[in-house]
Amino acid sequence: MAMDPKNKTVLQAVSLVVFMGALAWASVPFYDWFCRVTGFGGITNTADSGSDEILDQTITIKFDASKDRDMPWEFKPMVREVELRIGETGLIFYEAYNPTDRPVAGQASYNVAPYQAGYFFNKIQCFCFEEQVLQPGERVEMPVTFYVDPEIVTDRDAKYTQEITLSYTFYEIDLPEEVQQAALEQPAETNNN
């Protein structure tokens, strides 16, 4: 039984749209996986603990901070750079301040430059792993614990890296439901003048 040519064309068009939609849907997780595996695009690795090996060779790590134009926080690294031995665990802090009169939630995205160093940059602890909520007027210090994998010195592309820049960008996100509810339940402040 042959299919009507018009129905066949419609079926092919719908199939193409569904296939392209599936590709678009899968592209984000696939790209994220690819970047994490290869370090492409400055994506870093994560680790549960520091390196077992520490080399005598040092590397400079620089820190950068930015925020989306709609993010009301102040956000900056507390140090601009550190010099560590390759494999040594580093700990630095970023500072965030909410100058508004409302709770603000944020999520940080990050990258590493040069891109080829991303595969060797390992974060043990980072504020970027979860969303952050700052109350009105709250100022916090947020830690980043990391090390550079000693294998960087034998990598064909990354072995000449003398410095790595870790950059974060904060974006405002919707407040979690429980924070919104807690803010609504706060008693209004009264001014006794």
C-alpha positions in Angstrom: 0.0 0.0 0.0 1.6 3.2 -1.2 1.5 6.4 0.8 -0.1 9.5 -0.6 2.7 11.9 -1.8 1.3 14.8 0.2 1.1 12.7 3.4 4.6 11.4 2.8 6.0 15.0 2.4 4.2 16.1 5.6 5.5 13.0 7.5 9.1 13.8 6.3 8.8 17.4 7.3 7.5 16.6 10.8 10.2 13.9 11.2 12.8 16.5 10.2 11.5 19.0 12.8 11.4 16.4 15.5 15.0 15.2 14.6 16.3 18.8 14.6 14.6 19.5 17.9 16.1 16.4 19.5 19.6 17.5 18.2 19.1 21.0 19.7 17.9 19.5 23.0 20.9 17.1 23.2 23.5 19.6 22.1 23.7 21.5 25.4 24.4 18.4 27.6 26.7 16.9 24.9 28.7 20.2 24.7 28.9 20.4 28.5 30.2 16.8 28.7 32.7 17.4 25.8 34.1 20.5 27.5 34.4 18.7 30.9 36.2 15.7 29.3 38.6 17.8 27.1 38.9 21.0 29.0 37.8 22.8 25.8 36.3 26.2 26.4 38.0 26.6 29.7 35.9 24.2 31.6 37.6 22.9 34.8 37.6 19.5 36.5 36.5 18.7 40.0 38.3 16.7 42.6 37.5 15.3 46.1 41.0 16.0 47.5 44.3 17.6 46.5 47.0 16.1 44.3 49.2 13.3 45.5 52.2 14.9 43.8 53.6 18.4 44.2 56.3 19.6 41.8 59.0 22.2 42.3 57.8 24.1 39.3 55.4 27.0 40.0 52.5 28.5 38.1 50.7 31.8 38.6 46.9 31.7 39.0 45.1 35.0 38.4 41.5 35.7 39.5 38.9 37.7 37.7 35.3 38.6 38.5 32.4 40.1 36.5 28.7 40.1 36.7 25.7 40.2 34.4 24.5 43.7 33.9 21.3 43.0 35.8 23.1 41.5 38.8 22.9 44.1 41.6 25.7 42.6 43.7 29.2 43.8 44.1 31.6 40.9 43.4 35.4 40.7 43.4 38.3 38.4 44.1 40.0 39.2 47.5 43.4 38.5 45.9 44.2 39.1 42.2 46.8 36.4 41.9 48.8 33.7 43.7 51.9 31.7 42.8 51.7 28.0 43.7 53.8 24.9 43.1 52.1 22.7 40.5 50.0 20.1 42.4 49.9 22.3 45.6 46.4 23.0 46.9 45.4 26.7 46.9 42.7 28.5 48.8 41.4 31.9 47.8 38.2 33.9 48.5 35.9 36.0 46.4 33.8 38.6 48.1 30.1 39.3 47.3 27.9 42.1 48.7 24.2 42.7 48.2 23.6 46.5 48.5 19.9 46.1 47.8 17.0 46.0 50.3 15.8 42.6 49.1 17.3 39.0 49.1 19.1 38.3 45.8 20.0 34.8 44.5 22.9 34.3 42.2 24.7 31.5 40.3 28.2 31.8 39.0 29.5 30.5 35.7 33.2 30.2 35.2 36.0 29.5 32.8 39.8 29.1 32.7 42.2 30.7 30.2 44.1 29.6 28.4 41.6 27.0 27.4 44.1 24.1 27.1 44.8 24.6 30.9 41.1 23.9 31.8 41.6 20.1 31.8 44.4 20.4 34.4 42.7 22.9 36.7 40.9 21.0 39.5 38.4 22.5 41.9 38.0 20.8 45.2 35.5 23.3 46.7 33.8 26.2 45.0 31.0 28.6 45.6 30.1 28.0 42.0 28.9 24.5 42.7 25.6 25.8 44.1 23.4 28.9 44.0 24.2 31.7 46.5 21.6 33.8 48.3 22.5 37.1 49.9 20.2 38.9 52.3 19.8 42.7 52.1 23.1 44.3 53.1 24.9 40.9 53.5 28.6 40.6 52.6 30.2 37.1 52.3 33.5 35.6 51.6 33.2 32.6 49.3 36.0 30.1 49.1 37.6 28.3 46.1 40.0 25.4 46.8 41.9 24.1 43.8 45.1 22.7 42.4 46.8 22.4 39.0 47.3 18.8 38.0 51.0 17.9 37.6 50.3 16.2 34.3 50.1 19.7 32.8 53.9 19.7 32.5 53.8 16.7 30.0 50.8 17.8 27.9 51.8 18.7 24.4 49.6 21.9 24.3 49.5 23.0 28.0 53.1 22.4 29.1 54.2 25.9 28.3 51.5 27.5 30.4 53.0 29.9 32.9 49.8 31.5 34.2 46.2 30.5 34.4 43.2 32.9 34.8 40.1 31.7 36.6 37.1 33.9 35.8 33.7 34.0 37.3 30.6 35.8 36.2 27.6 36.0 38.5 24.0 36.0 37.2 20.9 36.8 39.2 18.5 33.8 39.4 15.0 33.4 40.8 15.0 33.0 44.5 14.4 29.5 45.8 10.8 29.0 47.0 11.7 28.6 50.7 13.7 31.9 50.6 10.8 33.7 49.0 8.5 32.4 51.7 10.8 33.3 54.5 11.2 36.8 53.1 7.4 37.2 53.0 7.1 36.0 56.6 9.6 38.6 58.0 7.8 41.2 60.1 7.8 44.6 58.6 10.3 47.0 60.2 8.9 50.0 61.9 10.5 53.4 62.2 10.1 54.9 65.6 11.0 58.6 65.0 
